[in-house]
Amino acid sequence: MSYQIHPRIRASFIVFLFLILVLILIFASLNIFGTAFRKLGFPPEYSVYFLFLSLLGGNVNLPVKVEKITIAINLGGAVIPIVMSGFLFTMVSPVDVIIAIPIMTFLIHSIARPVIGRGIAIHALLPPFLAAATALIISPHNAPLIAYISGTLGCLIGIDLLNLKKIPDLGVPVVSIGGAGTFDAIFLTGIISVLLA
């Protein structure tokens, strides 16, 4: 004897399982961000605001120059990491930062590749490992802070700023510093490198 499950009940059950999965991922993400913020010296609850502002700001581009190509600065992928790095800079040795940023900029710029129709691309998970390794070598006792600063600023400079001259050849109408394809790299570098350091 076999039983048939009504299609509506089956669909409701699938939706319910999907929502449970989404909630688990959200709580896991908040725990990860909370851990990263704790390592940076912030209360873990601040991670919720940072996550919200970064993801929301990832959709906001502030135009700074308009010619044939519009150049903009992304709020979530450039402005917030710069402000955060500036604040963290006051908590570490300036010499460590001055050494780490050029190293990360060189490494990131070396592996970033122009992609026609898209912009400058890089594998999003490679910069966090490079930033964490660089920070651990330069300043083991302040590695999480150095990793965040050098990783995010190294990505911004190495991927976006040093490749601005290549943009006209890529066929893209809008260039977003810290946005589009580089938002993931910068955002993930900031969080993952801190966790690894």
Contact map, one row per residue, 1 for C-alpha under 8 A:
11100000000000000000000000000000000000000000000000000000000000000000000000000000000000000000000000000000000000000000000000000000000000000000000000000000000000000000000000000000000000000000000000000
11110000000000000000000000000000000000000000000000000000000000000000000000000000000000000000000000000000000000000000000000000000000000000000000000000000000000000000000000000000000000000000000000000
11111000000000000000000000000000000000000000000000000000000000000000000000000000000000000000000000000000000000000000000000000000000000000000000000000000000000000000000000000000000000000000000000000
01111100000000000000000000000000000000000000000000000000000000000000000000000000000000000000000000000000000000000000000000000000000000000000000000000000000000000000000000000000000000000000000000000
00111110110000000000000000000000000000000000000000000000000000000000000000000000000000000000000000000000000000000000000000000000000000000000000000000000000000000000000000000000000000000000000000000
00011111110000000000000000000000000000000000000000000000000000000000000000000000000000000000000000000000000000000000000000000000000000000000000000000000000000000000000000000000000000000000000000000
00001111111000000000000000000000000000000000000000000000000000000000000000000000000000000000000000000000000000000000000000000000000000000000000000000000000000000000000000000000000000000000000000000
00000111111100000000000000000000000000000000000000000000000000000000000000000000000000000000000000000000000000000000000000000000000000000000000000000000000000000000000000000000000000000000000000000
00001111111110000000000000000000000000000000000000000000000000000000000000000000000000000000000000000000000000000000000000000000000000000000000000000000000000000000000000000000000000000000000000000
00001111111111000000000000000000000000000000000000000000000000000000000000000000000000000000000000000000000000000000000000000000000000000000000000000000000000000000000000000000000000000000000000000
00000011111111100000000000000000000000000000000000000000000000000000000000000000000000000000000000000000000000000000000000000000000000000000000000000000000000000000000000000000000000000000000000000
00000001111111110000000000000000000000000000000000000000000000000000000000000000000000000000000000000000000000000000000000000000000000000000000000000000000000000000000000000000000000000000000000000
00000000111111111000000000000000000000000000000000000000000000000000000000000000000000000000000000000000000000000000000000000000000000000000000000000000000000000000000000000000000000000000000000000
00000000011111111100000000000000000000000000000000000000000000000000000000000000000000000000000000000000000000000000000000000000000000000000000000000000000000000000000000000000000000000000000000000
00000000001111111110000000000000000000000000000000000000000000000000000000000000000000000000000000000000000000000000000000000000000000000000000000000000000000000000000000000000000000000000000000000
00000000000111111111000000000000000000000000000000000000000000000000000000000000000000000000000000000000000000000000000000000000000000000000000000000000000000000000000000000000000000000000000000000
00000000000011111111100000000000000000000000000000000000000000000000000000000000000000000000000000000000000000000000000000000000000000000000000000000000000000000000000000000000000000000000000000000
00000000000001111111110000000000000000000000000000000000000000000000000000000000000000000000000000000000000000000000000000000000000000000000000000000000000000000000000000000000000000000000000000000
00000000000000111111111000000000000000000000000000000000000000000000000000000000000000000000000000000000000000000000000000000000000000000000000000000000000000000000000000000000000000000000000000000
00000000000000011111111100000000000000000000000000000000000000000000000000000000000000000000000000000000000000000000000000000000000000000000000000000000000000000000000000000000000000000000000000000
00000000000000001111111110000000000000000000000000000000000000000000000000000000000000000000000000000000000000000000000000000000000000000000000000000000000000000000000000000000000000000000000000000
00000000000000000111111111000000000000000000000000000000000000000000000000000000000000000000000000000000000000000000000000000000000000000000000000000000000000000000000000000000000000000000000000000
00000000000000000011111111100000000000000000000000000000000000000000000000000000000000000000000000000000000000000000000000000000000000000000000000000000000000000000000000000000000000000000000000000
00000000000000000001111111110000000000000000000000000000000000000000000000000000000000000000000000000000000000000000000000000000000000000000000000000000000000000000000000000000000000000000000000000
00000000000000000000111111111000000000000000000000000000000000000000000000000000000000000000000000000000000000000000000000000000000000000000000000000000000000000000000000000000000000000000000000000
00000000000000000000011111111100000000000000000000000000000000000000000000000000000000000000000000000000000000000000000000000000000000000000000000000000000000000000000000000000000000000000000000000
00000000000000000000001111111110000000000000000000000000000000000000000000000000000000000000000000000000000000000000000000000000000000000000000000000000000000000000000000000000000000000000000000000
00000000000000000000000111111111000000000000000000000000000000000000000000000000000000000000000000000000000000000000000000000000000000000000000000000000000000000000000000000000000000000000000000000
00000000000000000000000011111111100000000000000000000000000000000000000000000000000000000000000000000000000000000000000000000000000000000000000000000000000000000000000000000000000000000000000000000
00000000000000000000000001111111110000000000001100000000000000000000000000000000000000000000000000000000000000000000000000000000000000000000000000000000000000000000000000000000000000000000000000000
00000000000000000000000000111111111000000000000000000000000000000000000000000000000000000000000000000000000000000000000000000000000000000000000000000000000000000000000000000000000000000000000000000
00000000000000000000000000011111111100000000000000000000000000000000000000000000000000000000000000000000000000000000000000000000000000000000000000000000000000000000000000000000000000000000000000000
00000000000000000000000000001111111110000001001100100000000000000000000000000000000000000000000000000000000000000000000000000000000000000000000000000000000000000000000000000000000000000000001000000
00000000000000000000000000000111111111000011111100000000000000000000000000000000000000000000000000000000000000000000000000000000000000000000000000000000000000000000000000000000000000000000000000000
00000000000000000000000000000011111111100001000000000000000000000000000000000000000000000000000000000000000000000000000000000000000000000000000000000000000000000000000000000000000000000000000000100
00000000000000000000000000000001111111110001000000000000000000000000000000000000000000000000000000000000000000000000000000000000000000000000000000000000000000000000000000000000000000000000001101100
00000000000000000000000000000000111111111111011000000000000000000000000000000000000000000000000000000000000000000000000000000000000000000000000000000000000000000000000000000000000000000000000000000
00000000000000000000000000000000011111111111000000000000000000000000000000000000000000000000000000000000000000000000000000000000000000000000000000000000000000000000000000000000000000000000000000000
00000000000000000000000000000000001111111100000000000000000000000000000000000000000000000000000000000000000000000000000000000000000000000000000100000000000000000000000000000000000000000000000001100
00000000000000000000000000000000000111111100000000000000000000000000000000000000000000000000000000000000000000000000000000000000000000000000000110000000000000000000000000000000000000000000000001000
00000000000000000000000000000000000011111110000000000000000000000000000000000000000000000000000000000000000000000000000000000000000000000000000000000000000000000000000000000000000000000000000000000
00000000000000000000000000000000000011111111010000000000000000000000000000000000000000000000000000000000000000000000000000000000000000000000000000000000000000000000000000000000000000000000000000000
00000000000000000000000000000000010011001111111000000000000000000000000000000000000000000000000000000000000000000000000000000000000000000000000000000000000000000000000000000000000000000000000000000
00000000000000000000000000000000111111000111111000000000000000000000000000000000000000000000000000000000000000000000000000000000000000000000000000000000000000000000000000000000000000000000000000000
00000000000000000000000000000000010000000011111110000000000000000000000000000000000000000000000000000000000000000000000000000000000000000000000000000000000000000000000000000000000000000000000000000
00000000000000000000000000000000010010000111111111000000000000000000000000000000000000000000000000000000000000000000000000000000000000000000000000000000000000000000000000000000000000000000000000000
00000000000000000000000000000100110010000011111111100000000000000000000000000000000000000000000000000000000000000000000000000000000000000000000000000000000000000000000000000000000000000000000000000
00000000000000000000000000000100110000000000111111110000000000000000000000000000000000000000000000000000000000000000000000000000000000000000000000000000000000000000000000000000000000000000000000000
00000000000000000000000000000000000000000000111111111000000000000000000000000000000000000000000000000000000000000000000000000000000000000000000000000000000000000000000000000000000000000000000000000
00000000000000000000000000000000000000000000011111111100000000000000000000000000000000000000000000000000000000000000000000000000000000000000000000000000000000000000000000000000000000000000000000000
00000000000000000000000000000000100000000000001111111110000000000000000000000000000000000000000000000000000000000000000000000000000000000000000000000000000000000000000000000000000000000000000000000
00000000000000000000000000000000000000000000000111111111000000000000000000000000000000000000000000000000000000000000000000000000000000000000000000000000000000000000000000000000000000000000000000000
00000000000000000000000000000000000000000000000011111111100000000000000000010000000000000000000000000000000000000000000000000000000000000000000000000000000000000000000000000000000000000000000000000
00000000000000000000000000000000000000000000000001111111110000000000000000111001000000000000000000000000000000000000000000000000000000000000000000000000000000000000000000000000000000000010000000000
00000000000000000000000000000000000000000000000000111111111000000000000000010000000000000000000000000000000000000000000000000000000000000000000000000000000000000000000000000000000000000000000000000
00000000000000000000000000000000000000000000000000011111111100000000000000010000000000000000000000000000000000000000000000000000000000000000000000000000000000000000000000000000000000000000000000000
00000000000000000000000000000000000000000000000000001111111100000000000001111000000000000000000000000000000000000000000000000000000000000000000000000000000000000000000000000000000000000000000000000
00000000000000000000000000000000000000000000000000000111111110000000000001111000000000000000000000000000000000000000000000000000000000000000000000000000000000000000000000000000001000100000000000000
00000000000000000000000000000000000000000000000000000011111110000000000001110000000000000000000000000000000000000000000000000000000000000000000000000000000000000000000000000000001000000000000000000
00000000000000000000000000000000000000000000000000000001111111000000000001110000000000000000000000000000000000000000000000000000000000000000000000000000000000000000000000000000000000000000000000000
00000000000000000000000000000000000000000000000000000000011111100000000111100000000000000000000000000000000000000000000000000000000000000000000000000000000000000000000000000001001000000000000000000
00000000000000000000000000000000000000000000000000000000000111110000000111100000000000000000000000000000000000000000000000000000000000000000000000000000000000000000000000000000000000000000000000000
00000000000000000000000000000000000000000000000000000000000011111100011110000000000000000000000000000000000000000000000000000000000000000000000000000000000000000000000000000000000000000000000000000
00000000000000000000000000000000000000000000000000000000000001111100011110000000000000000000000000000000000000000000000000000000000000000000000000000000000000000000000000000000000000000000000000000
00000000000000000000000000000000000000000000000000000000000000111110011100000000000000000000000000000000000000000000000000000000000000000000000000000000000000000000000000000000000000000000000000000
00000000000000000000000000000000000000000000000000000000000000111111111000000000000000000000000000000000000000000000000000000000000000000000000000000000000000000000000000000000000000000000000000000
00000000000000000000000000000000000000000000000000000000000000001111110000000000000000000000000000000000000000000000000000000000000000000000000000000000000000000000000000000000000000000000000000000
00000000000000000000000000000000000000000000000000000000000000000111110000000000000000000000000000000000000000000000000000000000000000000000000000000000000000000000000000001000000000000000000000000
00000000000000000000000000000000000000000000000000000000000000000111111000000000000000000000000000000000000000000000000000000000000000000000000000000000000000000000000100011110000000000000000000000
00000000000000000000000000000000000000000000000000000000000000111111111100000000000000000000000000000000000000000000000000000000000000000000000000000000000000000000000000001110000000000000000000000
00000000000000000000000000000000000000000000000000000000000000111100111110000000000000000000000000000000000000000000000000000000000000000000000000000000000000000000000000000111100000000000000000000
00000000000000000000000000000000000000000000000000000000000011111000011111000000000000000000000000000000000000000000000000000000000000000000000000000000000000000000000000000111100000000000000000000
00000000000000000000000000000000000000000000000000000000000011110000001111100110000000000000000000000000000000000000000000000000000000000000000000000000000000000000000000000001111000000000000000000
00000000000000000000000000000000000000000000000000000000111111000000000111111110000000000000000000000000000000000000000000000000000000000000000000000000000000000000000000000001111000000000000000000
00000000000000000000000000000000000000000000000000000100111111000000000011111111000000000000000000000000000000000000000000000000000000000000000000000000000000000000000000000000010000000000000000000
00000000000000000000000000000000000000000000000000001111111100000000000001111111100000000000000000000000000000000000000000000000000000000000000000000000000000000000000000000000011000100000000000000
00000000000000000000000000000000000000000000000000000100110000000000000001111111100000000000000000000000000000000000000000000000000000000000000000000000000000000000000000000000111001110110000000000
00000000000000000000000000000000000000000000000000000000000000000000000011111111110000000000000000000000000000000000000000000000000000000000000000000000000100000000000000000000111000000000000000000
00000000000000000000000000000000000000000000000000000000000000000000000011111111111000000000000000000000000000000000000000000000000000000000000000000000000000000000000000000000000000000000000000000
00000000000000000000000000000000000000000000000000000100000000000000000000111111111100000000000000000000000000000000000000000000000000000000000000000000000000000000000000000000000000000000000000000
00000000000000000000000000000000000000000000000000000000000000000000000000011111111110000000000000000000000000000000000000000000000000000000000000000001100000000000000000000000000000000000010000000
00000000000000000000000000000000000000000000000000000000000000000000000000000111111111000000000000000000000000000000000000000000000000000000000000000001100000000000000000000000000000000000000000000
00000000000000000000000000000000000000000000000000000000000000000000000000000011111111100000000000000000000000000000000000000000000000000000000000000000000000000000000000000000000000000000000000000
00000000000000000000000000000000000000000000000000000000000000000000000000000001111111110000000000000000000000000000000000000000000000000000000000000000000000000000000000000000000000000000000000000
00000000000000000000000000000000000000000000000000000000000000000000000000000000111111111000000000000000000000000000000000000000000000000000000000011001100000000000000000000000000000000000000000000
00000000000000000000000000000000000000000000000000000000000000000000000000000000011111111100000000000000000000000000000000000000000000000000000000000000000000000000000000000000000000000000000000000
00000000000000000000000000000000000000000000000000000000000000000000000000000000001111111110000000000000000000000000000000000000000000000000000000000000000000000000000000000000000000000000000000000
00000000000000000000000000000000000000000000000000000000000000000000000000000000000111111111000000000000000000000000000000000000000000000000000010001000000000000000000000000000000000000000000000000
00000000000000000000000000000000000000000000000000000000000000000000000000000000000011111111110010000000000000000000000000000000000000000000000000001000000000000000000000000000000000000000000000000
00000000000000000000000000000000000000000000000000000000000000000000000000000000000001111111100000000000000000000000000000000000000000000000000000000000000000000000000000000000000000000000000000000
00000000000000000000000000000000000000000000000000000000000000000000000000000000000000111111100000000000000000000000000000000000000000000000000000000000000000000000000000000000000000000000000000000
00000000000000000000000000000000000000000000000000000000000000000000000000000000000000011111110110000000000000000000000000000000000000000000010011000000000000000000000000000000000000000000000000000
00000000000000000000000000000000000000000000000000000000000000000000000000000000000000001111111110000000000000000000000000000000000000000000000000000000000000000000000000000000000000000000000000000
00000000000000000000000000000000000000000000000000000000000000000000000000000000000000001001111111000000000000000000000000000000000000000000000000000000000000000000000000000000000000000000000000000
00000000000000000000000000000000000000000000000000000000000000000000000000000000000000000000111111100000000000000000000000000000000000000000000000000000000000000000000000000000000000000000000000000
00000000000000000000000000000000000000000000000000000000000000000000000000000000000000000001111111110000000000000000000000000000000000000110000001000000000000000000000000000000000000000000000000000
00000000000000000000000000000000000000000000000000000000000000000000000000000000000000001001111111111000000000000000000000000000000000000000000001001100000000000000000000000000000000000000000000000
00000000000000000000000000000000000000000000000000000000000000000000000000000000000000000000011111111100000000000000000000000000000000000000000000000000000000000000000000000000000000000000000000000
00000000000000000000000000000000000000000000000000000000000000000000000000000000000000000000001111111110000000000000000000000000000000000100000000000000000000000000000000000000000000000000000000000
00000000000000000000000000000000000000000000000000000000000000000000000000000000000000000000000111111111000000000000000000000000000001100100000001000100000000000000000000000000000000000000000000000
00000000000000000000000000000000000000000000000000000000000000000000000000000000000000000000000011111111100000000000000000000000000000000000000000001110110000000000000000000000000000000000000000000
00000000000000000000000000000000000000000000000000000000000000000000000000000000000000000000000001111111110000000000000000000000000000000000000000000000010000000000000000000000000000000000000000000
00000000000000000000000000000000000000000000000000000000000000000000000000000000000000000000000000111111111000000000000000000000000001000000000000000000010000000000000000000000000000000000000000000
00000000000000000000000000000000000000000000000000000000000000000000000000000000000000000000000000011111111100000000000000000000011001000000000000000110011001000000000000000000000000000000000000000
00000000000000000000000000000000000000000000000000000000000000000000000000000000000000000000000000001111111110000000000000000000000000000000000000000100111011000000000000000000000000000000000000000
00000000000000000000000000000000000000000000000000000000000000000000000000000000000000000000000000000111111111000000000000000000000000000000000000000000010001000000000000000000000000000000000000000
00000000000000000000000000000000000000000000000000000000000000000000000000000000000000000000000000000011111111100000000000000000010000000000000000000000000001000000000000000000000000000000000000000
00000000000000000000000000000000000000000000000000000000000000000000000000000000000000000000000000000001111111110000000000000010000000000000000000000000011001100000000000000000000000000000000000000
00000000000000000000000000000000000000000000000000000000000000000000000000000000000000000000000000000000111111110000000000000000000000000000000000000000001011100100000000000000000000000000000000000
00000000000000000000000000000000000000000000000000000000000000000000000000000000000000000000000000000000011111110000000000000000000000000000000000000000000001000000000000000000000000000000000000000
00000000000000000000000000000000000000000000000000000000000000000000000000000000000000000000000000000000001111111000000001000000000000000000000000000000000000000000000000000000000000000000000000000
00000000000000000000000000000000000000000000000000000000000000000000000000000000000000000000000000000000000111111100000111000000000000000000000000000000000001100000000000000000000000000000000000000
00000000000000000000000000000000000000000000000000000000000000000000000000000000000000000000000000000000000000111110000111000000000000000000000000000000000000000000000000000000000000000000000000000
00000000000000000000000000000000000000000000000000000000000000000000000000000000000000000000000000000000000000011111011110000000000000000000000000000000000000000000010001000000000000000000000000000
00000000000000000000000000000000000000000000000000000000000000000000000000000000000000000000000000000000000000001111111110000000000000000000000000000000000000000000000001000000000000000000000000000
00000000000000000000000000000000000000000000000000000000000000000000000000000000000000000000000000000000000000000111111000000000000000000000000000000000000000000000000011110000000000000000000000000
00000000000000000000000000000000000000000000000000000000000000000000000000000000000000000000000000000000000000000011111000000000000000000000000000000000000000000000000001110000000000000000000000000
00000000000000000000000000000000000000000000000000000000000000000000000000000000000000000000000000000000000000000111111110000000000000000000000000000000000000000000000001110000000010000000000000000
00000000000000000000000000000000000000000000000000000000000000000000000000000000000000000000000000000000000000000111111110000000000000000000000000000000000000000000001001010010000010000000000000000
00000000000000000000000000000000000000000000000000000000000000000000000000000000000000000000000000000000000000011110011111000000000000000000000000000000000000110010000000000000000011000000000000000
00000000000000000000000000000000000000000000000000000000000000000000000000000000000000000000000000000000000000011110011111100000000000000000000000000000000000100000000000000000000011000000000000000
00000000000000000000000000000000000000000000000000000000000000000000000000000000000000000000000000000000000000111000000111110100000000000000000000000000000000100000000000000000000001001000000000000
00000000000000000000000000000000000000000000000000000000000000000000000000000000000000000000000000000000000000000000000011111110000000000000000000000000000000000000000000000000000000001000000000000
00000000000000000000000000000000000000000000000000000000000000000000000000000000000000000000000000000000000000000000000001111111000000000000000000000000000000000000000000000000000000011101100000000
00000000000000000000000000000000000000000000000000000000000000000000000000000000000000000000000000000000000000000000000000111111100000000000000000000000000000000000000000000000000000001001100000000
00000000000000000000000000000000000000000000000000000000000000000000000000000000000000000000000000000000000000000000000001111111110000000000000000000000000000000000000000000000000000000000000000000
00000000000000000000000000000000000000000000000000000000000000000000000000000000000000000000000000000000000100000000000000111111111000000000000000000010001000000000000000000000000000001000100010000
00000000000000000000000000000000000000000000000000000000000000000000000000000000000000000000000000000000000000000000000000011111111100000000000000100010000000000000000000000000000000000001111110010
00000000000000000000000000000000000000000000000000000000000000000000000000000000000000000000000000000000000000000000000000001111111110000000000000000000000000000000000000000000000000000000000110010
00000000000000000000000000000000000000000000000000000000000000000000000000000000000000000000000000000001001000000000000000000111111111000000000000000010000000000000000000000000000000000000000000000
00000000000000000000000000000000000000000000000000000000000000000000000000000000000000000000000000000001000000000000000000000011111111100000000000110110000000000000000000000000000000000000100010000
00000000000000000000000000000000000000000000000000000000000000000000000000000000000000000000000000000000000000000000000000000001111111110000001100100010000000000000000000000000000000000000000011011
00000000000000000000000000000000000000000000000000000000000000000000000000000000000000000000000000000000000000000000000000000000111111111000000000000000000000000000000000000000000000000000000000001
00000000000000000000000000000000000000000000000000000000000000000000000000000000000000000000000000010011000000000000000000000000011111111100000000100000000000000000000000000000000000000000000000000
00000000000000000000000000000000000000000000000000000000000000000000000000000000000000000000000000010000000000000000000000000000001111111111011101100100000000000000000000000000000000000000000000001
00000000000000000000000000000000000000000000000000000000000000000000000000000000000000000000000000000000000000000000000000000000000111111111101000000000000000000000000000000000000000000000000000001
00000000000000000000000000000000000000000000000000000000000000000000000000000000000000000000000000000000000000000000000000000000000011111111000000000000000000000000000000000000000000000000000000000
00000000000000000000000000000000000000000000000000000000000000000000000000000000000000000000000100110000000000000000000000000000000001111111001000000000000000000000000000000000000000000000000000000
00000000000000000000000000000000000000000000000000000000000000000000000000000000000000000000000100000000000000000000000000000000000000111111111001000000000000000000000000000000000000000000000000000
00000000000000000000000000000000000000000000000000000000000000000000000000000000000000000000000000000000000000000000000000000000000000111111111000000000000000000000000000000000000000000000000000000
00000000000000000000000000000000000000000000000000000000000000000000000000000000000000000000000000000000000000000000000000000000000000010011111000000000000000000000000000000000000000000000000000000
00000000000000000000000000000000000000000000000000000000000000000000000000000000000000000001000000000000000000000000000000000000000000100011111111000000000000000000000000000000000000000000000000000
00000000000000000000000000000000000000000000000000000000000000000000000000000000000000000000000000000000000000000000000000000000000100110111111111100000000000000000000000000000000000000000000001001
00000000000000000000000000000000000000110000000000000000000000000000000000000000000000000000000000000000000000000000000000000000000100100000011111110000000000000000000000000000000000000000000011111
00000000000000000000000000000000000000010000000000000000000000000000000000000000000000010001000000000000000000000000000000000000000000000000011111111000000000000000000000000000000000000000000001000
00000000000000000000000000000000000000000000000000000000000000000000000000000000000000000001000110010000000000000000000000000000000000100010011111111110000000000000000000000000000000000000000000000
00000000000000000000000000000000000000000000000000000000000000000000000000000000000000000000000000000000000000000000000000000001001101100000001111111110000000000000000000000000000000000000010011001
00000000000000000000000000000000000000000000000000000000000000000000000000000000000010000000000000000000000000000000000000000000001000000000000111111111000000000000000000000000000000000000111011000
00000000000000000000000000000000000000000000000000000000000000000000000000000000000010011000000010001000000000000000000000000000000000000000000011111111110000000000000000000000000000000000010000000
00000000000000000000000000000000000000000000000000000000000000000000000000000000000000000000000010011001100000000000000000000000001000100000000001111111110000000000000000000000000000000000000000000
00000000000000000000000000000000000000000000000000000000000000000000000000000000000000000000000000001001000000000000000000000011011100000000000001111111111000000000000000000000000000000100110010000
00000000000000000000000000000000000000000000000000000000000000000000000000000000110010000000000000000000000000000000000000000000000000000000000000011111111100000000000000000000000000000110110000000
00000000000000000000000000000000000000000000000000000000000000000000000000000000110010000000000000001000100000000000000000000000000000000000000000001111111110000000000000000000000000000000000000000
00000000000000000000000000000000000000000000000000000000000000000000000000000000000000000000000000001111110100000000000000000000000000000000000000001111111111100000000000000000000000000000000000000
00000000000000000000000000000000000000000000000000000000000000000000000000000000000000000000000000000001100110000000000000000010000000000000000000000011111111110000000000000000000001001100000000000
00000000000000000000000000000000000000000000000000000000000000000000000000000100000000000000000000000000000000000000000000000000000000000000000000000001111111111000000000000000110000000100000000000
00000000000000000000000000000000000000000000000000000000000000000000000000000000000000000000000000000000100010000000000000000000000000000000000000000000111111111100000000000000000000000000000000000
00000000000000000000000000000000000000000000000000000000000000000000000000000000000000000000000000000001111111010000000000000000000000000000000000000000011111111110000000000000000000000000000000000
00000000000000000000000000000000000000000000000000000000000000000000000000000000000000000000000000000000000110010000000111000000000000000000000000000000011111111110000000000000000001000000000000000
00000000000000000000000000000000000000000000000000000000000000000000000000000000000000000000000000000000000000000000000100000000000000000000000000000000001111111111000000000000110001000000000000000
00000000000000000000000000000000000000000000000000000000000000000000000000000000000000000000000000000000000000000000000000000000000000000000000000000000000111111111000000000000100000000000000000000
00000000000000000000000000000000000000000000000000000000000000000000000000000000000000000000000000000000000010000000000000000000000000000000000000000000000011111111100000000000000000000000000000000
00000000000000000000000000000000000000000000000000000000000000000000000000000000000000000000000000000000000000000000000100000000000000000000000000000000000001111111111000000000000000000000000000000
00000000000000000000000000000000000000000000000000000000000000000000000000000000000000000000000000000000000000000000000000000000000000000000000000000000000000011111111000000000000000000000000000000
00000000000000000000000000000000000000000000000000000000000000000000000000000000000000000000000000000000000000000000000000000000000000000000000000000000000000000111111100000000000000000000000000000
00000000000000000000000000000000000000000000000000000000000000000000000000000000000000000000000000000000000000000100000000000000000000000000000000000000000000000011111111000000000000000000000000000
00000000000000000000000000000000000000000000000000000000000000000000000000000000000000000000000000000000000000000000001000000000000000000000000000000000000000000011111111110010000000000000000000000
00000000000000000000000000000000000000000000000000000000000000000000100000000000000000000000000000000000000000000000000000000000000000000000000000000000000000000000111111110000000000000000000000000
00000000000000000000000000000000000000000000000000000000000000000000000000000000000000000000000000000000000000000001000000000000000000000000000000000000000000000000011111100000000000000000000000000
00000000000000000000000000000000000000000000000000000000000000000000000000000000000000000000000000000000000000000111111000000000000000000000000000000000000000000000011111110000000000000000000000000
00000000000000000000000000000000000000000000000000000000000000000000000000000000000000000000000000000000000000000001110000000000000000000000000000000000000000000000001111111000000000000000000000000
00000000000000000000000000000000000000000000000000000000000000000000100000000000000000000000000000000000000000000001111000000000000000000000000000000000000000000000001101111110000000000000000000000
00000000000000000000000000000000000000000000000000000000000000000001110000000000000000000000000000000000000000000000000000000000000000000000000000000000000000000000000000111110000000000000000000000
00000000000000000000000000000000000000000000000000000000000000000000111100000000000000000000000000000000000000000000000000000000000000000000000000000000000000000000000000011111000000000000000000000
00000000000000000000000000000000000000000000000000000000000000000000111100000000000000000000000000000000000000000000001000000000000000000000000000000000000000000000001000011111100000000000000000000
00000000000000000000000000000000000000000000000000000000000010000000001111000000000000000000000000000000000000000000000000000000000000000000000000000000000000000000000000000111111100000000000000000
00000000000000000000000000000000000000000000000000000000000000000000001111001100000000000000000000000000000000000000000000000000000000000000000000000000000100011000000000000011111001000000000000000
00000000000000000000000000000000000000000000000000000000000000000000000011111100000000000000000000000000000000000000000000000000000000000000000000000000000100010000000000000001111101100100000000000
00000000000000000000000000000000000000000000000000000000011010000000000011011100000000000000000000000000000000000000000000000000000000000000000000000000000000000000000000000001111111100000000000000
00000000000000000000000000000000000000000000000000000000000000000000000000000000000000000000000000000000000000000000000000000000000000000000000000000000000000000000000000000001011111100000000000000
00000000000000000000000000000000000000000000000000000000000000000000000000000000000000000000000000000000000000000000011110000000000000000000000000000000000000000000000000000000001111111000000000000
00000000000000000000000000000000000000000000000000000000000000000000000000001000000000000000000000000000000000000000000111000000000000000000000000000000001000110000000000000000111111111100000000000
00000000000000000000000000000000000000000000000000000000010000000000000000011000000000000000000000000000000000000000000000000000000000000000000000000000000000000000000000000000011111111110000000000
00000000000000000000000000000000000000000000000000000000000000000000000000001000000000000000000000000000000000000000000000010000000000000000000000000000000000000000000000000000000011111111000000000
00000000000000000000000000000000000000000000000000000000000000000000000000000000000000000000000000000000000000000000000001111010000000000000000000000000001000000000000000000000000011111111100000000
00000000000000000000000000000000000000000000000000000000000000000000000000001000000000000000000000000000000000000000000000010000000000000000000000000011001100000000000000000000010001111111110000000
00000000000000000000000000000000000000000000000000000100000000000000000000001000000000000000000000000000000000000000000000000000000000000000000000000001000000000000000000000000000000111111111000000
00000000000000000000000000000000000000000000000000000000000000000000000000000000000000000000000000000000000000000000000000011001000000000000000000000000000000000000000000000000000000011111111110000
00000000000000000000000000000000000000000000000000000000000000000000000000000000000000000000000000000000000000000000000000011011001000000000000000010011000000000000000000000000000000001111111110000
00000000000000000000000000000000000000000000000000000000000000000000000000000000100000000000000000000000000000000000000000000001000000000000000000111011000000000000000000000000000000000111111111000
00000000000000000000000000000000100100000000000000000000000000000000000000000000000000000000000000000000000000000000000000000001000000000000000000010000000000000000000000000000000000000011111111100
00000000000000000000000000000000000100000000000000000000000000000000000000000000000000000000000000000000000000000000000000000001100000000000000000000000000000000000000000000000000000000001111111110
00000000000000000000000000000000000000000000000000000000000000000000000000000000000000000000000000000000000000000000000000000011101100000000000100110010000000000000000000000000000000000001111111111
00000000000000000000000000000000000100110000000000000000000000000000000000000000000000000000000000000000000000000000000000000000000100000000001110110000000000000000000000000000000000000000011111111
00000000000000000000000000000000001100100000000000000000000000000000000000000000000000000000000000000000000000000000000000000000000000000000000100000000000000000000000000000000000000000000001111111
00000000000000000000000000000000000000000000000000000000000000000000000000000000000000000000000000000000000000000000000000000001100100000000000100000000000000000000000000000000000000000000000111111
00000000000000000000000000000000000000000000000000000000000000000000000000000000000000000000000000000000000000000000000000000000000110110000001100100000000000000000000000000000000000000000000011111
